[in-house]
Every structure is written in C-alpha cells, then in structure tokens.
C-alpha cells in the first residue's frame, strides 16, 4: 500500500485530490495539509511514501516545504503538483529535492500513475516541464565554466542561495550581510555570467553543477 500526504491550500482542490487517490486500491492518504508548516509536521509524524506538494502554500512556501520535508523524511518521495511551469518554479523545486513535477492540467489517471512511479523512485515530469529542463540543459554556452571561475567565493555562495529560490533579504540573513551587499553581489553575478536576470543565473548554476539536489551524495 502506497501511503500519501497531500499538501494543497485550496480545500476544494485538496478534497478532490484526496477523494480520487482514496479510490485507488493500492493507495492510502494518511495526511492532508493546508499549509507548508503543517505538511512538514505531518510528514515527520506519518512518514508517507509520497508527498504531493503544491508550490503556492501559506505559512511556508512550497520550495521551503520540500526542502524541510526531504531533510526530515529522506525516504519520502516528493511530487510537485502545481499550475506553474516557469523556470523560477521548476529548478528551485528540483534542487530542493522534488523527484517529480506534475501540472494540475494532468488527468486523474496521470496523477495516479505519477504517484506509483514516485513511490518506486521513478521521476515523472510533465511534458512541458521536461521540455524546459532539456532545453536548459542543452542551452549552455561553451565558455560557461570559465565564467563561473570568475566568480568570487562569496558570489558563488550568493548564487547557490539564489538558485534555492531565496530572496535578497533571505540571502542577507543567511550570510549575515546587508541586503544592499547582496544586491551588489547579484549584479556582479549577472554581469559575469552574461545573463539577464536571477532566474537565468539560477538555471545557469543548476546546469553547470553549482547547485545539486539535497538528496545527492
């Protein structure tokens, strides 16, 4: 029996997901949460095989929820179920530890199959998400490693945290530096990597090994 946790802040949507999964003969929904903090607490309590996480959660956003959940419950497979397929959502979620990434336009049968795959340790990416990942992995510039070598140690630290989806204020608190200093580092990073914005910088870092999934050895 596959045990499942569902974290979704909209009660009607959550009830629909829970109701459908409960009809599957090989699944049991052991917990449901309306916010990120509750999801982490319930995951630690129940240790589900699969946790279905929406990225737009109150109290604790989806990315931080995934990060804390994978640390507290390393055997739980995390599957993102969201309406968002932007790079700024996809790559931080994967970096935080999400195994699979499904969009809410998926059919019920696709959801059930994705849960089964996740429970078996197999990643499932919605076709649009998979296309973004492949496109970004193929889009690296030959001189990218040289550009990364131009970054200072502090700039690399900022880049890693930026890739985790942290804001400038959060990075400042993490590194115990001023927010203006963070902005200066971000500006230098964008210039050295020749990218237009922080999302492109995060993708660049992921593509070239600066960022790795929390679960990687």
Backbone as CSV, one residue per row, in Angstrom:
resi,resn,N_x,N_y,N_z,CA_x,CA_y,CA_z,C_x,C_y,C_z
1,UNK,0.837,-1.199,0.000,0.000,0.000,0.000,0.873,1.250,0.000
2,UNK,0.616,2.157,-0.927,1.371,3.405,-1.017,0.706,4.440,-0.122
3,UNK,1.443,4.959,0.848,0.894,5.983,1.726,1.231,7.361,1.168
4,UNK,0.250,8.269,1.234,0.370,9.564,0.565,-0.015,10.693,1.508
5,UNK,0.745,11.793,1.418,0.384,13.052,2.065,0.046,14.056,0.970
6,UNK,-1.017,14.822,1.155,-1.417,15.834,0.176,-1.364,17.209,0.830
7,UNK,-0.569,18.125,0.268,-0.473,19.498,0.765,-1.002,20.440,-0.307
8,UNK,-2.167,21.022,-0.056,-2.845,21.899,-1.001,-3.671,22.890,-0.193
9,UNK,-3.483,24.195,-0.445,-4.151,25.183,0.405,-5.611,25.428,0.043
10,UNK,-6.048,25.048,-1.146,-7.454,25.224,-1.520,-8.249,23.986,-1.080
11,UNK,-9.151,24.137,-0.132,-9.867,22.977,0.418,-10.586,22.136,-0.639
12,UNK,-11.223,22.803,-1.600,-11.969,22.044,-2.604,-11.026,21.209,-3.468
13,UNK,-9.913,21.822,-3.896,-8.932,21.086,-4.704,-8.321,19.951,-3.895
14,UNK,-8.003,20.219,-2.638,-7.410,19.184,-1.783,-8.375,18.013,-1.599
15,UNK,-9.651,18.353,-1.385,-10.633,17.293,-1.195,-10.776,16.439,-2.451
16,UNK,-10.684,17.089,-3.615,-10.786,16.344,-4.861,-9.624,15.388,-5.045
17,UNK,-8.412,15.864,-4.748,-7.218,15.011,-4.878,-7.278,13.849,-3.896
18,UNK,-7.603,14.174,-2.642,-7.678,13.135,-1.607,-8.760,12.121,-1.951
19,UNK,-9.923,12.623,-2.393,-11.025,11.727,-2.729,-10.671,10.778,-3.854
20,UNK,-10.007,11.301,-4.885,-9.638,10.438,-6.009,-8.603,9.398,-5.592
21,UNK,-7.545,9.833,-4.908,-6.496,8.889,-4.527,-7.032,7.813,-3.587
22,UNK,-8.006,8.182,-2.783,-8.577,7.219,-1.839,-9.344,6.113,-2.543
23,UNK,-9.715,6.334,-3.809,-10.414,5.287,-4.566,-9.444,4.285,-5.178
24,UNK,-8.149,4.593,-5.131,-7.158,3.689,-5.718,-6.889,2.531,-4.766
25,UNK,-6.968,1.316,-5.246,-6.847,0.158,-4.342,-5.475,-0.006,-3.702
26,UNK,-4.451,0.625,-4.303,-3.099,0.459,-3.780,-2.588,1.712,-3.073
27,UNK,-3.499,2.647,-2.736,-3.072,3.900,-2.100,-3.905,4.213,-0.875
28,UNK,-3.275,4.884,0.083,-3.976,5.353,1.275,-3.463,6.743,1.613
29,UNK,-4.359,7.716,1.658,-3.973,9.072,2.052,-3.930,9.112,3.572
30,UNK,-2.731,9.277,4.118,-2.556,9.217,5.579,-2.582,10.591,6.220
31,UNK,-2.460,11.659,5.406,-2.470,13.005,5.965,-2.753,14.016,4.866
32,UNK,-3.390,15.117,5.230,-3.603,16.223,4.311,-3.354,17.528,5.041
33,UNK,-2.731,18.466,4.333,-2.323,19.722,4.957,-2.770,20.910,4.117
34,UNK,-3.075,22.008,4.794,-3.489,23.223,4.107,-2.405,24.263,4.026
35,UNK,-1.257,23.997,4.642,-0.127,24.932,4.557,1.179,24.159,4.683
36,UNK,2.284,24.844,4.382,3.576,24.177,4.349,4.052,23.677,5.696
37,UNK,3.871,24.487,6.723,4.336,24.090,8.053,3.604,22.842,8.528
38,UNK,2.307,22.787,8.271,1.527,21.613,8.646,1.970,20.392,7.855
39,UNK,2.296,20.605,6.578,2.752,19.493,5.736,4.026,18.875,6.288
40,UNK,4.982,19.703,6.701,6.235,19.193,7.256,5.970,18.439,8.552
41,UNK,5.140,19.007,9.408,4.837,18.353,10.684,4.184,16.993,10.467
42,UNK,3.213,16.936,9.562,2.505,15.681,9.315,3.395,14.652,8.624
43,UNK,4.299,15.134,7.771,5.226,14.210,7.112,6.135,13.541,8.134
44,UNK,6.647,14.320,9.067,7.511,13.765,10.115,6.727,12.779,10.987
45,UNK,5.445,13.071,11.181,4.606,12.199,12.011,4.254,10.891,11.303
46,UNK,3.941,10.967,10.002,3.419,9.794,9.294,4.428,9.109,8.359
47,UNK,5.481,9.808,7.976,6.477,9.263,7.053,5.830,8.602,5.824
48,UNK,5.080,9.373,5.036,4.410,8.798,3.864,5.415,8.385,2.796
49,UNK,4.983,7.475,1.938,5.838,7.085,0.820,5.979,8.226,-0.179
50,UNK,4.876,8.948,-0.397,4.855,10.037,-1.371,4.182,11.252,-0.755
51,UNK,4.764,12.424,-0.963,4.153,13.685,-0.541,3.854,14.514,-1.785
52,UNK,2.601,14.882,-1.975,2.188,15.716,-3.102,2.116,17.147,-2.600
53,UNK,2.949,18.019,-3.175,3.104,19.373,-2.654,2.750,20.412,-3.714
54,UNK,1.834,21.328,-3.372,1.581,22.497,-4.214,2.652,23.540,-3.884
55,UNK,3.089,24.299,-4.866,4.146,25.287,-4.613,3.618,26.555,-3.940
56,UNK,2.343,26.836,-4.098,1.757,28.060,-3.525,1.073,27.728,-2.207
57,UNK,1.885,27.608,-1.144,1.353,27.264,0.161,1.542,28.421,1.141
58,UNK,0.600,28.663,2.040,0.787,29.696,3.064,1.693,29.223,4.185
59,UNK,2.104,30.156,5.012,2.968,29.942,6.171,4.376,29.515,5.783
60,UNK,4.499,28.524,4.945,5.800,28.053,4.470,5.621,27.737,2.994
61,UNK,6.366,28.438,2.118,6.134,28.227,0.685,6.547,26.820,0.258
62,UNK,6.114,26.454,-0.958,6.326,25.096,-1.432,7.778,24.677,-1.486
63,UNK,8.657,25.587,-1.917,10.082,25.242,-2.039,10.677,24.933,-0.669
64,UNK,10.414,25.790,0.298,10.946,25.556,1.639,10.297,24.332,2.274
65,UNK,9.030,24.100,1.968,8.358,22.899,2.459,9.056,21.645,1.939
66,UNK,9.357,21.636,0.648,10.060,20.493,0.049,11.423,20.303,0.703
67,UNK,12.137,21.407,0.884,13.478,21.337,1.456,13.442,20.727,2.862
68,UNK,12.532,21.222,3.692,12.453,20.717,5.069,11.918,19.292,5.114
69,UNK,10.984,18.995,4.243,10.405,17.657,4.231,11.438,16.610,3.837
70,UNK,12.227,16.920,2.803,13.225,15.938,2.358,14.330,15.752,3.388
71,UNK,14.610,16.794,4.151,15.600,16.646,5.217,15.041,15.820,6.373
72,UNK,13.795,16.096,6.748,13.194,15.406,7.882,12.718,14.004,7.566
73,UNK,12.350,13.775,6.298,11.825,12.468,5.870,12.520,12.053,4.578
74,UNK,13.777,11.662,4.643,14.535,11.373,3.422,13.982,10.231,2.591
75,UNK,13.165,9.376,3.192,12.603,8.246,2.441,11.292,8.610,1.739
76,UNK,10.762,9.788,2.019,9.527,10.238,1.365,9.856,10.842,0.004
77,UNK,9.171,10.381,-1.033,9.358,10.922,-2.381,8.423,12.111,-2.565
78,UNK,8.966,13.228,-3.000,8.174,14.445,-3.153,7.765,14.632,-4.607
79,UNK,6.475,14.868,-4.797,5.948,15.156,-6.122,5.273,16.523,-6.093
80,UNK,5.730,17.428,-6.932,5.105,18.742,-7.044,3.859,18.613,-7.910
81,UNK,2.759,19.212,-7.457,1.532,19.300,-8.244,1.109,20.756,-8.216
82,UNK,1.285,21.446,-9.342,1.112,22.887,-9.369,0.578,23.348,-10.714
83,UNK,0.203,24.623,-10.767,-0.228,25.225,-12.034,0.922,25.955,-12.709
84,UNK,2.061,26.027,-12.060,3.167,26.867,-12.513,4.281,26.037,-13.164
85,UNK,4.685,26.476,-14.362,5.741,25.759,-15.088,6.850,26.698,-15.534
86,UNK,7.092,27.755,-14.749,8.170,28.689,-15.060,9.495,28.156,-14.520
87,UNK,10.593,28.559,-15.145,11.914,28.128,-14.696,12.134,28.440,-13.220
88,UNK,11.609,29.595,-12.786,11.812,30.020,-11.400,11.096,29.108,-10.413
89,UNK,10.162,28.311,-10.895,9.486,27.327,-10.043,10.113,25.949,-10.200
90,UNK,10.373,25.550,-11.448,10.839,24.196,-11.740,12.187,23.897,-11.096
91,UNK,13.191,24.729,-11.387,14.552,24.408,-10.966,14.753,24.507,-9.457
92,UNK,14.209,25.525,-8.774,14.329,25.515,-7.309,13.634,24.320,-6.669
93,UNK,12.496,23.876,-7.237,11.785,22.721,-6.672,12.620,21.452,-6.809
94,UNK,13.212,21.267,-7.979,14.056,20.092,-8.194,15.283,20.151,-7.284
95,UNK,15.878,21.322,-7.198,17.046,21.478,-6.336,16.697,21.193,-4.874
96,UNK,15.500,21.609,-4.455,15.099,21.399,-3.062,14.874,19.930,-2.744
97,UNK,14.671,19.093,-3.769,14.521,17.668,-3.525,13.326,17.003,-4.175
98,UNK,12.546,17.751,-4.974,11.386,17.148,-5.637,11.838,16.105,-6.655
99,UNK,11.205,14.950,-6.621,11.520,13.894,-7.574,10.728,14.072,-8.861
100,UNK,9.460,14.441,-8.723,8.573,14.566,-9.875,7.911,15.936,-9.889
101,UNK,7.471,16.357,-11.071,6.868,17.681,-11.232,5.701,17.530,-12.199
102,UNK,4.483,17.625,-11.664,3.273,17.444,-12.455,2.464,18.735,-12.426
103,UNK,1.809,19.044,-13.540,0.937,20.221,-13.596,-0.499,19.805,-13.318
104,UNK,-1.294,20.747,-12.825,-2.662,20.435,-12.433,-3.580,20.162,-13.619
105,UNK,-3.075,20.375,-14.817,-3.852,20.012,-16.002,-3.784,18.511,-16.274
106,UNK,-2.991,17.780,-15.502,-2.878,16.329,-15.675,-4.226,15.659,-15.394
107,UNK,-4.450,14.529,-16.014,-5.676,13.768,-15.778,-5.551,12.991,-14.468
108,UNK,-6.674,12.576,-13.900,-6.604,11.764,-12.674,-5.747,10.513,-12.846
109,UNK,-5.886,9.842,-13.979,-5.080,8.638,-14.206,-3.587,8.968,-14.253
110,UNK,-3.235,10.108,-14.850,-1.829,10.523,-14.891,-1.320,10.802,-13.484
111,UNK,-2.170,11.388,-12.655,-1.781,11.644,-11.267,-1.521,10.331,-10.533
112,UNK,-2.422,9.382,-10.690,-2.255,8.098,-10.008,-0.991,7.384,-10.472
113,UNK,-0.746,7.396,-11.771,0.453,6.736,-12.287,1.717,7.437,-11.802
114,UNK,1.662,8.767,-11.685,2.823,9.520,-11.195,3.106,9.182,-9.738
115,UNK,2.057,9.011,-8.938,2.241,8.627,-7.533,2.885,7.243,-7.453
116,UNK,2.417,6.328,-8.268,3.005,4.970,-8.265,4.474,5.018,-8.683
117,UNK,4.758,5.817,-9.699,6.138,5.934,-10.163,7.017,6.545,-9.079
118,UNK,6.526,7.597,-8.426,7.296,8.249,-7.367,7.578,7.275,-6.228
119,UNK,6.575,6.488,-5.862,6.757,5.515,-4.786,7.838,4.505,-5.138
120,UNK,8.017,4.249,-6.432,9.046,3.315,-6.900,10.380,4.004,-7.142
121,UNK,10.444,5.306,-6.835,11.686,6.041,-7.015,11.912,6.533,-8.427
122,UNK,10.857,6.542,-9.249,10.984,6.961,-10.638,10.447,8.379,-10.805
123,UNK,11.223,9.227,-11.460,10.821,10.614,-11.672,9.810,10.706,-12.805
124,UNK,8.819,11.576,-12.626,7.838,11.867,-13.670,7.777,13.377,-13.832
125,UNK,8.019,13.859,-15.036,7.938,15.271,-15.342,6.847,15.490,-16.371
126,UNK,5.995,16.483,-16.133,5.008,16.850,-17.142,5.757,17.186,-18.432
127,UNK,5.223,16.839,-19.601,5.940,17.086,-20.860,6.452,18.509,-21.021
128,UNK,5.676,19.515,-20.598,6.147,20.905,-20.730,7.327,21.176,-19.801
129,UNK,7.279,20.570,-18.623,8.380,20.742,-17.671,9.621,20.031,-18.187
130,UNK,9.445,18.816,-18.683,10.576,18.064,-19.233,11.213,18.825,-20.391
131,UNK,10.389,19.456,-21.215,10.912,20.225,-22.342,11.765,21.390,-21.865
132,UNK,11.339,22.047,-20.765,12.121,23.168,-20.225,13.464,22.669,-19.683
133,UNK,13.440,21.550,-18.985,14.680,21.012,-18.418,15.656,20.647,-19.529
134,UNK,15.159,19.939,-20.551,16.027,19.541,-21.662,16.561,20.762,-22.394
135,UNK,15.686,21.744,-22.638,16.110,22.947,-23.361,17.200,23.684,-22.613
136,UNK,17.052,23.776,-21.282,18.062,24.497,-20.500,19.362,23.714,-20.433
137,UNK,19.274,22.403,-20.321,20.492,21.598,-20.267,21.252,21.648,-21.582
138,UNK,20.531,21.786,-22.678,21.173,21.852,-23.987,21.653,23.259,-24.332
139,UNK,21.214,24.242,-23.538,21.468,25.623,-23.936,22.708,26.251,-23.351
140,UNK,23.543,25.461,-22.692,24.739,26.021,-22.061,25.740,26.550,-23.056
141,UNK,26.405,27.628,-22.712,27.440,28.185,-23.569,28.759,27.478,-23.305
142,UNK,29.603,27.270,-24.313,30.875,26.572,-24.120,31.774,27.228,-23.084
143,UNK,31.636,28.546,-22.929,32.533,29.246,-22.011,31.948,29.351,-20.606
144,UNK,30.839,28.654,-20.335,30.178,28.788,-19.044,31.085,28.446,-17.868
145,UNK,31.837,27.337,-17.885,32.710,27.047,-16.753,33.717,28.160,-16.486
146,UNK,34.246,28.778,-17.547,35.178,29.886,-17.363,34.501,31.056,-16.671
147,UNK,33.248,31.325,-17.044,32.502,32.418,-16.417,32.308,32.147,-14.932
148,UNK,32.018,30.901,-14.573,31.847,30.559,-13.168,33.142,30.736,-12.387
149,UNK,34.268,30.457,-13.025,35.556,30.623,-12.344,35.860,32.085,-12.049
150,UNK,35.160,32.986,-12.737,35.366,34.411,-12.487,34.654,34.886,-11.225
151,UNK,33.743,34.064,-10.705,33.002,34.459,-9.509,33.866,34.280,-8.259
152,UNK,33.720,35.198,-7.323,34.405,35.072,-6.047,33.692,34.012,-5.202
153,UNK,34.311,33.585,-4.111,33.679,32.606,-3.226,32.355,33.127,-2.683
154,UNK,32.316,34.409,-2.320,31.078,34.990,-1.804,30.002,35.026,-2.880
155,UNK,30.393,35.367,-4.110,29.433,35.397,-5.204,28.880,33.999,-5.482
156,UNK,29.709,32.979,-5.346,29.234,31.609,-5.518,28.233,31.239,-4.420
157,UNK,28.511,31.688,-3.190,27.567,31.444,-2.100,26.220,32.085,-2.397
158,UNK,26.267,33.335,-2.860,25.029,34.051,-3.191,24.301,33.351,-4.334
159,UNK,25.049,32.901,-5.326,24.452,32.214,-6.468,23.746,30.930,-6.030
160,UNK,24.366,30.167,-5.149,23.741,28.928,-4.672,22.423,29.228,-3.954
161,UNK,22.430,30.243,-3.098,21.215,30.588,-2.358,20.160,31.174,-3.283
162,UNK,20.598,31.950,-4.255,19.689,32.486,-5.253,19.004,31.349,-6.002
163,UNK,19.780,30.320,-6.322,19.241,29.166,-7.026,18.258,28.372,-6.193
164,UNK,18.344,28.488,-4.877,17.405,27.805,-3.997,16.081,28.548,-3.891
165,UNK,16.014,29.716,-4.562,14.783,30.488,-4.552,14.699,31.520,-3.447
166,UNK,15.814,31.787,-2.741,15.790,32.756,-1.655,15.763,34.189,-2.199
167,UNK,15.084,35.065,-1.500,15.070,36.481,-1.845,16.361,37.138,-1.367
168,UNK,16.582,38.387,-1.792,17.777,39.102,-1.333,17.790,39.228,0.189
169,UNK,16.632,39.492,0.761,16.562,39.636,2.222,16.902,38.321,2.915
170,UNK,16.411,37.218,2.377,16.697,35.903,2.961,18.170,35.541,2.822
171,UNK,18.757,35.884,1.668,20.185,35.631,1.470,21.004,36.446,2.457
172,UNK,20.594,37.695,2.661,21.306,38.561,3.601,21.291,37.966,5.002
173,UNK,20.137,37.465,5.412,20.041,36.858,6.753,20.876,35.596,6.842
174,UNK,20.845,34.782,5.786,21.586,33.520,5.799,23.101,33.771,5.899
175,UNK,23.586,34.778,5.156,25.026,35.043,5.120,25.470,36.102,6.126
176,UNK,24.499,36.658,6.848,24.772,37.702,7.848,25.505,38.882,7.198
177,UNK,24.929,39.375,6.119,25.451,40.559,5.441,24.269,41.464,5.116
178,UNK,24.551,42.679,4.673,23.495,43.620,4.360,22.788,43.280,3.057
179,UNK,21.512,43.681,2.968,20.755,43.409,1.754,21.339,44.171,0.562
180,UNK,21.855,45.372,0.798,22.487,46.121,-0.290,23.724,45.390,-0.807
181,UNK,24.445,44.751,0.103,25.620,43.971,-0.311,25.197,42.799,-1.176
182,UNK,24.085,42.173,-0.822,23.569,41.065,-1.635,23.230,41.561,-3.038
183,UNK,22.561,42.705,-3.113,22.204,43.265,-4.422,23.445,43.527,-5.264
184,UNK,24.506,43.982,-4.620,25.760,44.229,-5.338,26.326,42.915,-5.870
185,UNK,26.294,41.870,-5.043,26.791,40.560,-5.481,25.948,40.009,-6.630
186,UNK,24.624,40.149,-6.532,23.740,39.652,-7.590,24.026,40.367,-8.899
187,UNK,24.213,41.674,-8.837,24.529,42.444,-10.038,25.837,41.969,-10.668
188,UNK,26.842,41.712,-9.827,28.131,41.220,-10.337,27.983,39.841,-10.967
189,UNK,27.163,39.001,-10.348,26.929,37.647,-10.872,26.288,37.715,-12.253
190,UNK,25.267,38.547,-12.399,24.576,38.674,-13.690,25.534,39.163,-14.772
191,UNK,26.383,40.100,-14.396,27.341,40.649,-15.367,28.362,39.595,-15.786
192,UNK,28.931,38.885,-14.819,29.972,37.900,-15.120,29.431,36.700,-15.901
193,UNK,28.196,36.297,-15.590,27.615,35.150,-16.278,26.927,35.547,-17.585
194,UNK,26.795,36.853,-17.800,26.162,37.375,-19.011,24.729,36.859,-19.142
195,UNK,23.980,36.982,-18.061,22.574,36.598,-18.070,21.734,37.809,-17.697
196,UNK,20.440,37.736,-18.042,19.593,38.918,-17.909,18.986,39.078,-16.524
197,UNK,18.743,37.976,-15.833,18.068,38.081,-14.543,18.473,36.935,-13.629
198,UNK,17.966,36.971,-12.405,18.355,35.993,-11.386,17.842,34.591,-11.727
199,UNK,16.709,34.504,-12.437,16.219,33.187,-12.844,17.200,32.525,-13.798
200,UNK,17.677,33.283,-14.783,18.654,32.734,-15.721,19.945,32.367,-15.001
201,UNK,20.318,33.146,-14.006,21.526,32.834,-13.235,21.354,31.517,-12.477
202,UNK,20.157,31.307,-11.903,19.888,30.064,-11.179,19.920,28.864,-12.113
203,UNK,19.329,29.010,-13.293,19.340,27.931,-14.277,20.769,27.620,-14.700
204,UNK,21.545,28.665,-14.923,22.951,28.516,-15.307,23.705,27.731,-14.237
205,UNK,23.458,28.082,-12.976,24.144,27.413,-11.869,23.741,25.949,-11.786
206,UNK,22.454,25.676,-11.955,21.987,24.285,-11.932,22.623,23.483,-13.055
207,UNK,22.632,24.086,-14.248,23.111,23.379,-15.432,24.582,23.015,-15.317
208,UNK,25.360,23.840,-14.620,26.806,23.632,-14.582,27.312,23.131,-13.230
209,UNK,26.395,22.552,-12.445,26.835,21.824,-11.265,27.065,22.636,-10.016
210,UNK,26.761,23.942,-10.046,26.910,24.733,-8.829,25.844,24.319,-7.814
211,UNK,24.658,23.967,-8.332,23.566,23.515,-7.498,23.349,22.035,-7.704
212,UNK,23.085,21.330,-6.623,22.771,19.906,-6.710,21.609,19.614,-5.789
213,UNK,20.854,18.571,-6.115,19.740,18.194,-5.261,20.225,17.875,-3.861
214,UNK,19.379,18.234,-2.873,19.723,17.975,-1.486,19.997,16.481,-1.249
215,UNK,19.362,15.625,-2.038,19.473,14.185,-1.796,20.676,13.572,-2.490
216,UNK,21.403,14.335,-3.307,22.577,13.782,-3.970,23.663,13.500,-2.942
217,UNK,24.479,12.470,-3.153,25.539,12.173,-2.178,26.634,13.209,-2.276
